Amino acid sequence: MAWVVLVFAGIFEIVWAYSMKLSEGFTKLGPSLVTLFFMILSFGLLAYAMKTLPLGTAYTIWTGIGAIGSFLVGIFILGEPATAMRMLAAVLIISGLILMKLSSS
């Protein structure tokens, strides 16, 4: 159950990162409120998952989901470049996440 909660916490991290971009430095009320809501939700779920998962594993997986998810949002929604170097970096992050998960089983 903690792993499912952690995945949702990571997904909500992607939501708040994207809405923070849309808030334009917290100058737009709607996206700013969405950011704060999903930030609190994401942190709360992370804290819940950390009740049973090791700190290093939970935090690494959470930030990794957020990093890769935000990277993909940047490419597919915001039109950011998908260069070979950026793609390689993403593959390395995903490899690290898989290794972290396997090491905690």
N, CA, C and O atoms as a printed pandas DataFrame, in Angstrom:
     atom_number atom_name residue_name chain_id  residue_number  x_coord  y_coord  z_coord
0              1         N          MET        A               1    0.822   -1.206    0.000
1              2        CA          MET        A               1    0.000    0.000    0.000
2              3         C          MET        A               1    0.862    1.265    0.000
3              4         O          MET        A               1    0.525    2.252   -0.654
4              5         N          ALA        A               2    1.976    1.229    0.737
5              6        CA          ALA        A               2    2.845    2.408    0.804
6              7         C          ALA        A               2    3.405    2.769   -0.567
7              8         O          ALA        A               2    3.601    3.946   -0.866
8              9         N          TRP        A               3    3.663    1.764   -1.401
9             10        CA          TRP        A               3    4.189    2.031   -2.740
10            11         C          TRP        A               3    3.146    2.731   -3.604
11            12         O          TRP        A               3    3.481    3.635   -4.370
12            13         N          VAL        A               4    1.902    2.328   -3.489
13            14        CA          VAL        A               4    0.818    2.969   -4.258
14            15         C          VAL        A               4    0.676    4.420   -3.820
15            16         O          VAL        A               4    0.548    5.317   -4.652
16            17         N          VAL        A               5    0.698    4.642   -2.527
17            18        CA          VAL        A               5    0.601    6.000   -1.982
18            19         C          VAL        A               5    1.775    6.846   -2.482
19            20         O          VAL        A               5    1.603    8.009   -2.848
20            21         N          LEU        A               6    2.957    6.253   -2.491
21            22        CA          LEU        A               6    4.146    6.971   -2.943
22            23         C          LEU        A               6    4.043    7.360   -4.424
23            24         O          LEU        A               6    4.450    8.456   -4.808
24            25         N          VAL        A               7    3.506    6.470   -5.243
25            26        CA          VAL        A               7    3.329    6.784   -6.665
26            27         C          VAL        A               7    2.362    7.962   -6.830
27            28         O          VAL        A               7    2.613    8.866   -7.627
28            29         N          PHE        A               8    1.265    7.949   -6.079
29            30        CA          PHE        A               8    0.328    9.079   -6.153
30            31         C          PHE        A               8    0.976   10.369   -5.666
31            32         O          PHE        A               8    0.743   11.435   -6.237
32            33         N          ALA        A               9    1.787   10.279   -4.617
33            34        CA          ALA        A               9    2.509   11.462   -4.133
34            35         C          ALA        A               9    3.406   12.018   -5.234
35            36         O          ALA        A               9    3.501   13.234   -5.404
36            37         N          GLY        A              10    4.063   11.135   -5.979
37            38        CA          GLY        A              10    4.911   11.563   -7.083
38            39         C          GLY        A              10    4.120   12.191   -8.212
39            40         O          GLY        A              10    4.546   13.189   -8.794
40            41         N          ILE        A              11    2.969   11.610   -8.526
41            42        CA          ILE        A              11    2.106   12.175   -9.570
42            43         C          ILE        A              11    1.633   13.565   -9.172
43            44         O          ILE        A              11    1.606   14.480   -9.994
44            45         N          PHE        A              12    1.262   13.716   -7.909
45            46        CA          PHE        A              12    0.809   15.026   -7.439
46            47         C          PHE        A              12    1.962   16.038   -7.415
47            48         O          PHE        A              12    1.733   17.243   -7.522
48            49         N          GLU        A              13    3.193   15.550   -7.276
49            50        CA          GLU        A              13    4.340   16.444   -7.377
50            51         C          GLU        A              13    4.448   17.012   -8.791
51            52         O          GLU        A              13    4.780   18.184   -8.972
52            53         N          ILE        A              14    4.170   16.185   -9.783
53            54        CA          ILE        A              14    4.174   16.648  -11.171
54            55         C          ILE        A              14    3.112   17.731  -11.360
55            56         O          ILE        A              14    3.360   18.751  -12.003
56            57         N          VAL        A              15    1.928   17.499  -10.792
57            58        CA          VAL        A              15    0.836   18.471  -10.925
58            59         C          VAL        A              15    1.230   19.805  -10.317
59            60         O          VAL        A              15    1.028   20.855  -10.927
60            61         N          TRP        A              16    1.799   19.766   -9.103
61            62        CA          TRP        A              16    2.124   21.060   -8.496
62            63         C          TRP        A              16    3.286   21.750   -9.191
63            64         O          TRP        A              16    3.333   22.980   -9.231
64            65         N          ALA        A              17    4.225   20.988   -9.738
65            66        CA          ALA        A              17    5.323   21.622  -10.468
66            67         C          ALA        A              17    4.799   22.321  -11.727
67            68         O          ALA        A              17    5.198   23.444  -12.034
68            69         N          TYR        A              18    3.910   21.648  -12.444
69            70        CA          TYR        A              18    3.338   22.234  -13.658
70            71         C          TYR        A              18    2.480   23.459  -13.321
71            72         O          TYR        A              18    2.566   24.487  -13.993
72            73         N          SER        A              19    1.657   23.341  -12.283
73            74        CA          SER        A              19    0.810   24.485  -11.931
74            75         C          SER        A              19    1.648   25.648  -11.399
75            76         O          SER        A              19    1.257   26.807  -11.534
76            77         N          MET        A              20    2.799   25.341  -10.795
77            78        CA          MET        A              20    3.685   26.417  -10.357
78            79         C          MET        A              20    4.225   27.174  -11.571
79            80         O          MET        A              20    4.333   28.400  -11.543
80            81         N          LYS        A              21    4.560   26.454  -12.622
81            82        CA          LYS        A              21    4.998   27.096  -13.866
82            83         C          LYS        A              21    3.888   28.000  -14.400
83            84         O          LYS        A              21    4.145   29.128  -14.820
84            85         N          LEU        A              22    2.654   27.496  -14.380
85            86        CA          LEU        A              22    1.517   28.271  -14.873
86            87         C          LEU        A              22    1.203   29.486  -13.997
87            88         O          LEU        A              22    0.603   30.454  -14.463
88            89         N          SER        A              23    1.611   29.429  -12.725
89            90        CA          SER        A              23    1.314   30.535  -11.806
90            91         C          SER        A              23    2.169   31.769  -12.087
91            92         O          SER        A              23    1.911   32.845  -11.549
92            93         N          GLU        A              24    3.189   31.607  -12.934
93            94        CA          GLU        A              24    4.095   32.707  -13.282
94            95         C          GLU        A              24    4.636   33.415  -12.036
95            96         O          GLU        A              24    4.455   34.617  -11.843
96            97         N          GLY        A              25    5.305   32.618  -11.203
97            98        CA          GLY        A              25    5.901   33.186   -9.987
98            99         C          GLY        A              25    4.875   33.538   -8.930
99           100         O          GLY        A              25    5.054   34.498   -8.180
100          101         N          PHE        A              26    3.804   32.769   -8.867
101          102        CA          PHE        A              26    2.695   32.982   -7.935
102          103         C          PHE        A              26    1.992   34.317   -8.151
103          104         O          PHE        A              26    1.472   34.913   -7.208
104          105         N          THR        A              27    1.979   34.781   -9.394
105          106        CA          THR        A              27    1.278   36.030   -9.706
106          107         C          THR        A              27   -0.139   35.765  -10.228
107          108         O          THR        A              27   -0.919   36.706  -10.381
108          109         N          LYS        A              28   -0.480   34.515  -10.501
109          110        CA          LYS        A              28   -1.825   34.152  -10.950
110          111         C          LYS        A              28   -2.474   33.312   -9.860
111          112         O          LYS        A              28   -1.936   32.283   -9.451
112          113         N          LEU        A              29   -3.634   33.760   -9.393
113          114        CA          LEU        A              29   -4.270   33.154   -8.231
114          115         C          LEU        A              29   -4.656   31.686   -8.445
115          116         O          LEU        A              29   -4.319   30.841   -7.617
116          117         N          GLY        A              30   -5.352   31.370   -9.537
117          118        CA          GLY        A              30   -5.826   30.004   -9.757
118          119         C          GLY        A              30   -4.712   28.975   -9.742
119          120         O          GLY        A              30   -4.751   28.044   -8.937
120          121         N          PRO        A              31   -3.719   29.118  -10.611
121          122        CA          PRO        A              31   -2.619   28.157  -10.595
122          123         C          PRO        A              31   -1.839   28.150   -9.273
123          124         O          PRO        A              31   -1.308   27.115   -8.872
124          125         N          SER        A              32   -1.770   29.296   -8.602
125          126        CA          SER        A              32   -1.087   29.352   -7.304
126          127         C          SER        A              32   -1.812   28.500   -6.271
127          128         O          SER        A              32   -1.179   27.785   -5.493
128          129         N          LEU        A              33   -3.145   28.575   -6.263
129          130        CA          LEU        A              33   -3.929   27.768   -5.323
130          131         C          LEU        A              33   -3.836   26.283   -5.647
131          132         O          LEU        A              33   -3.762   25.450   -4.743
132          133         N          VAL        A              34   -3.840   25.952   -6.931
133          134        CA          VAL        A              34   -3.671   24.551   -7.347
134          135         C          VAL        A              34   -2.305   24.044   -6.888
135          136         O          VAL        A              34   -2.185   22.928   -6.381
136          137         N          THR        A              35   -1.281   24.871   -7.069
137          138        CA          THR        A              35    0.072   24.503   -6.630
138          139         C          THR        A              35    0.094   24.186   -5.148
139          140         O          THR        A              35    0.594   23.136   -4.744
140          141         N          LEU        A              36   -0.438   25.071   -4.344
141          142        CA          LEU        A              36   -0.415   24.874   -2.888
142          143         C          LEU        A              36   -1.213   23.650   -2.468
143          144         O          LEU        A              36   -0.782   22.903   -1.589
144          145         N          PHE        A              37   -2.366   23.436   -3.081
145          146        CA          PHE        A              37   -3.188   22.276   -2.742
146          147         C          PHE        A              37   -2.450   20.966   -3.038
147          148         O          PHE        A              37   -2.375   20.080   -2.187
148          149         N          PHE        A              38   -1.907   20.858   -4.254
149          150        CA          PHE        A              38   -1.244   19.610   -4.623
150          151         C          PHE        A              38    0.103   19.442   -3.932
151          152         O          PHE        A              38    0.572   18.318   -3.750
152          153         N          MET        A              39    0.724   20.546   -3.549
153          154        CA          MET        A              39    1.959   20.470   -2.784
154          155         C          MET        A              39    1.687   19.846   -1.412
155          156         O          MET        A              39    2.402   18.946   -0.971
156          157         N          ILE        A              40    0.656   20.336   -0.757
157          158        CA          ILE        A              40    0.292   19.802    0.559
158          159         C          ILE        A              40   -0.119   18.339    0.441
159          160         O          ILE        A              40    0.285   17.512    1.259
160          161         N          LEU        A              41   -0.914   18.019   -0.565
161          162        CA          LEU        A              41   -1.352   16.640   -0.776
162          163         C          LEU        A              41   -0.160   15.728   -1.056
163          164         O          LEU        A              41   -0.068   14.640   -0.487
164          165         N          SER        A              42    0.737   16.152   -1.913
165          166        CA          SER        A              42    1.909   15.354   -2.259
166          167         C          SER        A              42    2.799   15.111   -1.039
167          168         O          SER        A              42    3.227   13.983   -0.797
168          169         N          PHE        A              43    3.075   16.158   -0.278
169          170        CA          PHE        A              43    3.894   16.017    0.924
170          171         C          PHE        A              43    3.214   15.126    1.955
171          172         O          PHE        A              43    3.873   14.320    2.612
172          173         N          GLY        A              44    1.907   15.265    2.100
173          174        CA          GLY        A              44    1.182   14.431    3.051
174          175         C          GLY        A              44    1.245   12.958    2.690
175          176         O          GLY        A              44    1.442   12.109    3.559
176          177         N          LEU        A              45    1.078   12.656    1.417
177          178        CA          LEU        A              45    1.158   11.259    0.975
178          179         C          LEU        A              45    2.585   10.727    1.103
179          180         O          LEU        A              45    2.784    9.565    1.457
180          181         N          LEU        A              46    3.570   11.566    0.819
181          182        CA          LEU        A              46    4.958   11.153    1.011
182          183         C          LEU        A              46    5.216   10.818    2.477
183          184         O          LEU        A              46    5.848    9.808    2.787
184          185         N          ALA        A              47    4.733   11.657    3.362
185          186        CA          ALA        A              47    4.911   11.411    4.799
186          187         C          ALA        A              47    4.253   10.098    5.214
187          188         O          ALA        A              47    4.809    9.341    6.009
188          189         N          TYR        A              48    3.071    9.837    4.672
189          190        CA          TYR        A              48    2.377    8.582    4.980
190          191         C          TYR        A              48    3.186    7.384    4.490
191          192         O          TYR        A              48    3.340    6.398    5.212
192          193         N          ALA        A              49    3.702    7.466    3.268
193          194        CA          ALA        A              49    4.483    6.357    2.716
194          195         C          ALA        A              49    5.757    6.126    3.533
195          196         O          ALA        A              49    6.215    4.992    3.673
196          197         N          MET        A              50    6.321    7.207    4.070
197          198        CA          MET        A              50    7.554    7.088    4.851
198          199         C          MET        A              50    7.349    6.409    6.199
199          200         O          MET        A              50    8.319    6.080    6.881
200          201         N          LYS        A              51    6.102    6.197    6.584
201          202        CA          LYS        A              51    5.856    5.453    7.822
202          203         C          LYS        A              51    6.400    4.037    7.716
203          204         O          LYS        A              51    6.842    3.463    8.711
204          205         N          THR        A              52    6.370    3.469    6.507
205          206        CA          THR        A              52    6.825    2.086    6.343
206          207         C          THR        A              52    8.002    1.935    5.393
207          208         O          THR        A              52    8.733    0.948    5.484
208          209         N          LEU        A              53    8.208    2.877    4.489
209          210        CA          LEU        A              53    9.315    2.778    3.544
210          211         C          LEU        A              53   10.534    3.510    4.089
211          212         O          LEU        A              53   10.392    4.493    4.817
212          213         N          PRO        A              54   11.722    3.046    3.748
213          214        CA          PRO        A              54   12.931    3.754    4.180
214          215         C          PRO        A              54   12.976    5.175    3.604
215          216         O          PRO        A              54   12.520    5.414    2.486
216          217         N          LEU        A              55   13.518    6.092    4.363
217          218        CA          LEU        A              55   13.614    7.492    3.961
218          219         C          LEU        A              55   14.287    7.654    2.600
219          220         O          LEU        A              55   13.731    8.284    1.701
220          221         N          GLY        A              56   15.464    7.095    2.453
221          222        CA          GLY        A              56   16.217    7.253    1.214
222          223         C          GLY        A              56   15.479    6.722    0.005
223          224         O          GLY        A              56   15.507    7.333   -1.063
224          225         N          THR        A              57   14.821    5.592    0.167
225          226        CA          THR        A              57   14.070    4.996   -0.930
226          227         C          THR        A              57   12.846    5.835   -1.273
227          228         O          THR        A              57   12.628    6.177   -2.435
228          229         N          ALA        A              58   12.056    6.163   -0.271
229          230        CA          ALA        A              58   10.810    6.907   -0.503
230          231         C          ALA        A              58   11.094    8.271   -1.128
231          232         O          ALA        A              58   10.446    8.663   -2.097
232          233         N          TYR        A              59   12.060    8.984   -0.571
233          234        CA          TYR        A              59   12.344   10.330   -1.074
234          235         C          TYR        A              59   12.918   10.277   -2.491
235          236         O          TYR        A              59   12.569   11.103   -3.335
236          237         N          THR        A              60   13.782    9.321   -2.746
237          238        CA          THR        A              60   14.378    9.194   -4.078
238          239         C          THR        A              60   13.323    8.851   -5.126
239          240         O          THR        A              60   13.312    9.436   -6.209
240          241         N          ILE        A              61   12.454    7.925   -4.817
241          242        CA          ILE        A              61   11.405    7.540   -5.757
242          243         C          ILE        A              61   10.460    8.715   -5.990
243          244         O          ILE        A              61   10.082    8.988   -7.129
244          245         N          TRP        A              62   10.078    9.406   -4.925
245          246        CA          TRP        A              62    9.168   10.549   -5.028
246          247         C          TRP        A              62    9.752   11.641   -5.921
247          248         O          TRP        A              62    9.082   12.135   -6.828
248          249         N          THR        A              63   10.998   12.012   -5.659
249          250        CA          THR        A              63   11.612   13.062   -6.472
250          251         C          THR        A              63   11.850   12.590   -7.903
251          252         O          THR        A              63   11.761   13.381   -8.842
252          253         N          GLY        A              64   12.149   11.310   -8.071
253          254        CA          GLY        A              64   12.363   10.768   -9.410
254          255         C          GLY        A              64   11.100   10.791  -10.252
255          256         O          GLY        A              64   11.128   11.164  -11.425
256          257         N          ILE        A              65    9.992   10.388   -9.643
257          258        CA          ILE        A              65    8.710   10.448  -10.358
258          259         C          ILE        A              65    8.414   11.890  -10.750
259          260         O          ILE        A              65    8.006   12.170  -11.878
260          261         N          GLY        A              66    8.622   12.790   -9.813
261          262        CA          GLY        A              66    8.383   14.207  -10.099
262          263         C          GLY        A              66    9.302   14.743  -11.184
263          264         O          GLY        A              66    8.868   15.499  -12.054
264          265         N          ALA        A              67   10.569   14.355  -11.136
265          266        CA          ALA        A              67   11.534   14.846  -12.121
266          267         C          ALA        A              67   11.216   14.331  -13.519
267          268         O          ALA        A              67   11.168   15.107  -14.474
268          269         N          ILE        A              68   11.001   13.036  -13.640
269          270        CA          ILE        A              68   10.713   12.455  -14.956
270          271         C          ILE        A              68    9.358   12.937  -15.464
271          272         O          ILE        A              68    9.216   13.272  -16.640
272          273         N          GLY        A              69    8.366   12.972  -14.583
273          274        CA          GLY        A              69    7.041   13.444  -14.990
274          275         C          GLY        A              69    7.069   14.887  -15.446
275          276         O          GLY        A              69    6.449   15.236  -16.451
276          277         N          SER        A              70    7.784   15.727  -14.716
277          278        CA          SER        A              70    7.892   17.139  -15.092
278          279         C          SER        A              70    8.675   17.299  -16.394
279          280         O          SER        A              70    8.364   18.166  -17.211
280          281         N          PHE        A              71    9.676   16.471  -16.578
281          282        CA          PHE        A              71   10.444   16.455  -17.820
282          283         C          PHE        A              71    9.521   16.140  -18.999
283          284         O          PHE        A              71    9.592   16.797  -20.038
284          285         N          LEU        A              72    8.658   15.138  -18.836
285          286        CA          LEU        A              72    7.733   14.755  -19.904
286          287         C          LEU        A              72    6.670   15.828  -20.152
287          288         O          LEU        A              72    6.318   16.100  -21.300
288          289         N          VAL        A              73    6.162   16.435  -19.081
289          290        CA          VAL        A              73    5.202   17.540  -19.227
290          291         C          VAL        A              73    5.865   18.679  -19.998
291          292         O          VAL        A              73    5.252   19.283  -20.879
292          293         N          GLY        A              74    7.111   18.964  -19.662
293          294        CA          GLY        A              74    7.832   20.013  -20.366
294          295         C          GLY        A              74    7.936   19.743  -21.857
295          296         O          GLY        A              74    7.769   20.652  -22.671
296          297         N          ILE        A              75    8.207   18.510  -22.213
297          298        CA          ILE        A              75    8.341   18.158  -23.629
298          299         C          ILE        A              75    6.993   18.149  -24.334
299          300         O          ILE        A              75    6.822   18.798  -25.367
300          301         N          PHE        A              76    6.030   17.408  -23.772
301          302        CA          PHE        A              76    4.773   17.174  -24.488
302          303         C          PHE        A              76    3.743   18.289  -24.350
303          304         O          PHE        A              76    2.894   18.448  -25.226
304          305         N          ILE        A              77    3.799   19.054  -23.278
305          306        CA          ILE        A              77    2.806   20.115  -23.085
306          307         C          ILE        A              77    3.406   21.502  -23.314
307          308         O          ILE        A              77    2.770   22.367  -23.916
308          309         N          LEU        A              78    4.620   21.705  -22.837
309          310        CA          LEU        A              78    5.230   23.033  -22.935
310          311         C          LEU        A              78    6.153   23.192  -24.141
311          312         O          LEU        A              78    6.666   24.283  -24.387
312          313         N          GLY        A              79    6.364   22.123  -24.885
313          314        CA          GLY        A              79    7.172   22.208  -26.092
314          315         C          GLY        A              79    8.664   22.378  -25.859
315          316         O          GLY        A              79    9.368   22.928  -26.706
316          317         N          GLU        A              80    9.148   21.909  -24.719
317          318        CA          GLU        A              80   10.578   21.997  -24.439
318          319         C          GLU        A              80   11.340   20.987  -25.309
319          320         O          GLU        A              80   10.760   19.994  -25.748
320          321         N          PRO        A              81   12.623   21.228  -25.560
321          322        CA          PRO        A              81   13.379   20.344  -26.453
322          323         C          PRO        A              81   13.608   18.952  -25.861
323          324         O          PRO        A              81   13.796   18.790  -24.656
324          325         N          ALA        A              82   13.588   17.956  -26.745
325          326        CA          ALA        A              82   13.858   16.567  -26.357
326          327         C          ALA        A              82   15.167   16.150  -27.018
327          328         O          ALA        A              82   15.186   15.295  -27.903
328          329         N          THR        A              83   16.252   16.762  -26.578
329          330        CA          THR        A              83   17.562   16.469  -27.170
330          331         C          THR        A              83   18.051   15.098  -26.708
331          332         O          THR        A              83   17.558   14.543  -25.725
332          333         N          ALA        A              84   19.018   14.572  -27.429
333          334        CA          ALA        A              84   19.577   13.264  -27.079
334          335         C          ALA        A              84   20.165   13.275  -25.670
335          336         O          ALA        A              84   19.994   12.310  -24.924
336          337         N          MET        A              85   20.846   14.339  -25.301
337          338        CA          MET        A              85   21.459   14.428  -23.973
338          339         C          MET        A              85   20.396   14.443  -22.872
339          340         O          MET        A              85   20.565   13.792  -21.842
340          341         N          ARG        A              86   19.319   15.172  -23.079
341          342        CA          ARG        A              86   18.234   15.214  -22.092
342          343         C          ARG        A              86   17.562   13.844  -21.976
343          344         O          ARG        A              86   17.217   13.408  -20.878
344          345         N          MET        A              87   17.380   13.173  -23.109
345          346        CA          MET        A              87   16.765   11.845  -23.091
346          347         C          MET        A              87   17.663   10.848  -22.355
347          348         O          MET        A              87   17.170   10.027  -21.581
348          349         N          LEU        A              88   18.958   10.912  -22.589
349          350        CA          LEU        A              88   19.905   10.048  -21.884
350          351         C          LEU        A              88   19.845   10.305  -20.383
351          352         O          LEU        A              88   19.854    9.366  -19.587
352          353         N          ALA        A              89   19.785   11.564  -20.004
353          354        CA          ALA        A              89   19.684   11.908  -18.582
354          355         C          ALA        A              89   18.421   11.303  -17.968
355          356         O          ALA        A              89   18.459   10.787  -16.851
356          357         N          ALA        A              90   17.311   11.366  -18.691
357          358        CA          ALA        A              90   16.056   10.799  -18.195
358          359         C          ALA        A              90   16.164    9.286  -18.044
359          360         O          ALA        A              90   15.680    8.721  -17.062
360          361         N          VAL        A              91   16.794    8.633  -19.008
361          362        CA          VAL        A              91   16.984    7.175  -18.927
362          363         C          VAL        A              91   17.836    6.824  -17.712
363          364         O          VAL        A              91   17.555    5.841  -17.026
364          365         N          LEU        A              92   18.855    7.601  -17.442
365          366        CA          LEU        A              92   19.703    7.348  -16.272
366          367         C          LEU        A              92   18.921    7.541  -14.970
367          368         O          LEU        A              92   19.100    6.773  -14.025
368          369         N          ILE        A              93   18.062    8.551  -14.912
369          370        CA          ILE        A              93   17.233    8.757  -13.723
370          371         C          ILE        A              93   16.301    7.563  -13.526
371          372         O          ILE        A              93   16.177    7.047  -12.415
372          373         N          ILE        A              94   15.653    7.129  -14.592
373          374        CA          ILE        A              94   14.738    5.981  -14.499
374          375         C          ILE        A              94   15.506    4.727  -14.073
375          376         O          ILE        A              94   15.010    3.945  -13.262
376          377         N          SER        A              95   16.696    4.532  -14.608
377          378        CA          SER        A              95   17.517    3.381  -14.204
378          379         C          SER        A              95   17.819    3.429  -12.709
379          380         O          SER        A              95   17.756    2.410  -12.022
380          381         N          GLY        A              96   18.141    4.603  -12.220
381          382        CA          GLY        A              96   18.392    4.766  -10.794
382          383         C          GLY        A              96   17.172    4.461   -9.949
383          384         O          GLY        A              96   17.289    3.857   -8.883
384          385         N          LEU        A              97   16.003    4.873  -10.411
385          386        CA          LEU        A              97   14.763    4.594   -9.681
386          387         C          LEU        A              97   14.501    3.093   -9.621
387          388         O          LEU        A              97   14.116    2.565   -8.578
388          389         N          ILE        A              98   14.711    2.415  -10.737
389          390        CA          ILE        A              98   14.503    0.965  -10.767
390          391         C          ILE        A              98   15.470    0.267   -9.812
391          392         O          ILE        A              98   15.073   -0.631   -9.069
392          393         N          LEU        A              99   16.723    0.674   -9.833
393          394        CA          LEU        A              99   17.696    0.087   -8.925
394          395         C          LEU        A              99   17.347    0.368   -7.462
395          396         O          LEU        A              99   17.508   -0.503   -6.607
396          397         N          MET        A             100   16.876    1.568   -7.175
397          398        CA          MET        A             100   16.480    1.906   -5.809
398          399         C          MET        A             100   15.324    1.025   -5.353
399          400         O          MET        A             100   15.336    0.523   -4.229
400          401         N          LYS        A             101   14.329    0.830   -6.210
401          402        CA          LYS        A             101   13.193   -0.020   -5.877
402          403         C          LYS        A             101   13.642   -1.466   -5.654
403          404         O          LYS        A             101   13.216   -2.108   -4.693
404          405         N          LEU        A             102   14.497   -1.974   -6.534
405          406        CA          LEU        A             102   14.976   -3.354   -6.400
406          407         C          LEU        A             102   15.818   -3.538   -5.142
407          408         O          LEU        A             102   15.797   -4.612   -4.540
408          409         N          SER        A             103   16.546   -2.526   -4.745
409          410        CA          SER        A             103   17.406   -2.647   -3.575
410          411         C          SER        A             103   16.618   -2.625   -2.263
411          412         O          SER        A             103   17.137   -3.022   -1.219
412          413         N          SER        A             104   15.386   -2.167   -2.315
413          414        CA          SER        A             104   14.580   -2.088   -1.083
414          415         C          SER        A             104   13.587   -3.230   -0.968
415          416         O          SER        A             104   12.815   -3.276   -0.010
416          417         N          SER        A             105   13.588   -4.145   -1.911
417          418        CA          SER        A             105   12.634   -5.272   -1.868
418          419         C          SER        A             105   13.089   -6.362   -0.934
419          420         O          SER        A             105   12.404   -7.373   -0.784
